[in-house]
Amino acid sequence: MFDIDGVYNSQNDRIWAVDRSEADIKGGTRQKRKFPQKIMVWLGVCSKGVSPLVIFENGTVDHDRYIKEVLPIALKFGNGMFGNDWTFQQDGARTHTHAKSQEWCAKQFPSFIDKDHRPPNSPDLNPLDYCIWNEFALLVKWDTMTSKTTLITALKRAVREISQDVVEKSCASGTNRLHRLSQDKGNYIRY
């Protein structure tokens, strides 16, 4: 979810500081509009690049909308990158784990990691979570946001500027992360 005030995730965004004033200097205090205009986006990533950006300007995304608007783009992107030799993986979002979404994926993708074989909450294994979303957000010029239209334009520009080197490195680190998680019996990776 992105809004014209920026992207914030209170679960992931942390500032290490001695006290509140130091945290504020490092960006801890942000002015936000009361009801900012916002949009939801979907993005896929693989070692060869990022998928086209899917933008949801209005409403929420349920499994029907996910199946109709996202999965065909993911399938076309994957097939374009790898032919018929690739595996589709998604996180544990409700729309992803819905029975109809799971059924569509199992029938359409060359290979698919279903919800029963994917760790339910594992940002350490998802390059989008541990790298790409942050890279994407850093490329947006947040001080130029004045409307939903300027936000969409900025997001479309930023996704094209994600460095292929960053994508390759983030995907390559996945094998190491999987190994570290298996050694730690599935606990989060500590840095």
Solvent accessible surface area in square Angstrom, and as a share of the most:
residue,aa,sasa,rsa
1,M,114,0.51
2,F,5,0.02
3,D,15,0.08
4,I,8,0.04
5,D,20,0.10
6,G,4,0.03
7,V,50,0.29
8,Y,73,0.28
9,N,65,0.33
10,S,86,0.55
11,Q,137,0.61
12,N,107,0.55
13,D,72,0.37
14,R,148,0.54
15,I,68,0.34
16,W,220,0.77
17,A,41,0.32
18,V,137,0.79
19,D,77,0.40
20,R,153,0.56
21,S,68,0.44
22,E,50,0.22
23,A,13,0.10
24,D,52,0.27
25,I,151,0.77
26,K,114,0.48
27,G,27,0.26
28,G,27,0.26
29,T,82,0.48
30,R,125,0.46
31,Q,161,0.72
32,K,106,0.45
33,R,111,0.41
34,K,173,0.73
35,F,171,0.71
36,P,27,0.17
37,Q,84,0.38
38,K,108,0.46
39,I,2,0.01
40,M,56,0.25
41,V,15,0.09
42,W,35,0.12
43,L,3,0.01
44,G,11,0.10
45,V,31,0.18
46,C,24,0.14
47,S,54,0.35
48,K,106,0.45
49,G,8,0.08
50,V,36,0.21
51,S,4,0.02
52,P,77,0.48
53,L,29,0.14
54,V,12,0.07
55,I,38,0.19
56,F,4,0.02
57,E,82,0.37
58,N,107,0.55
59,G,63,0.60
60,T,111,0.65
61,V,24,0.14
62,D,74,0.38
63,H,37,0.16
64,D,61,0.32
65,R,59,0.21
66,Y,4,0.01
67,I,27,0.14
68,K,151,0.64
69,E,68,0.30
70,V,1,0.00
71,L,0,0.00
72,P,56,0.35
73,I,58,0.30
74,A,4,0.03
75,L,32,0.16
76,K,163,0.69
77,F,31,0.13
78,G,3,0.03
79,N,54,0.28
80,G,69,0.67
81,M,66,0.30
82,F,64,0.27
83,G,38,0.36
84,N,127,0.65
85,D,123,0.64
86,W,33,0.12
87,T,68,0.40
88,F,19,0.08
89,Q,71,0.32
90,Q,17,0.08
91,D,55,0.29
92,G,39,0.37
93,A,43,0.33
94,R,210,0.77
95,T,24,0.14
96,H,21,0.09
97,T,39,0.23
98,H,62,0.28
99,A,75,0.58
100,K,115,0.49
101,S,0,0.00
102,Q,21,0.09
103,E,92,0.41
104,W,53,0.19
105,C,0,0.00
106,A,69,0.53
107,K,141,0.60
108,Q,86,0.38
109,F,10,0.04
110,P,57,0.36
111,S,50,0.32
112,F,37,0.15
113,I,56,0.28
114,D,46,0.24
115,K,99,0.42
116,D,111,0.58
117,H,141,0.63
118,R,21,0.08
119,P,60,0.38
120,P,120,0.75
121,N,106,0.54
122,S,18,0.11
123,P,47,0.29
124,D,15,0.08
125,L,25,0.13
126,N,18,0.09
127,P,24,0.15
128,L,22,0.11
129,D,64,0.33
130,Y,49,0.19
131,C,32,0.19
132,I,0,0.00
133,W,73,0.26
134,N,98,0.50
135,E,42,0.19
136,F,0,0.00
137,A,14,0.11
138,L,128,0.64
139,L,45,0.22
140,V,6,0.04
141,K,115,0.49
142,W,62,0.22
143,D,134,0.69
144,T,77,0.45
145,M,8,0.04
146,T,100,0.58
147,S,34,0.22
148,K,46,0.19
149,T,98,0.57
150,T,48,0.28
151,L,0,0.00
152,I,22,0.11
153,T,86,0.50
154,A,10,0.08
155,L,0,0.00
156,K,99,0.42
157,R,55,0.20
158,A,0,0.00
159,V,16,0.09
160,R,176,0.64
161,E,82,0.37
162,I,16,0.08
163,S,43,0.28
164,Q,73,0.33
165,D,75,0.39
166,V,38,0.22
167,V,2,0.01
168,E,84,0.38
169,K,130,0.55
170,S,6,0.04
171,C,28,0.17
172,A,74,0.58
173,S,38,0.24
174,G,19,0.18
175,T,107,0.62
176,N,81,0.42
177,R,30,0.11
178,L,102,0.51
179,H,99,0.44
180,R,84,0.31
181,L,14,0.07
182,S,77,0.50
183,Q,125,0.56
184,D,68,0.35
185,K,181,0.77
186,G,58,0.56
187,N,83,0.43
188,Y,109,0.41
189,I,15,0.07
190,R,170,0.62
191,Y,186,0.71
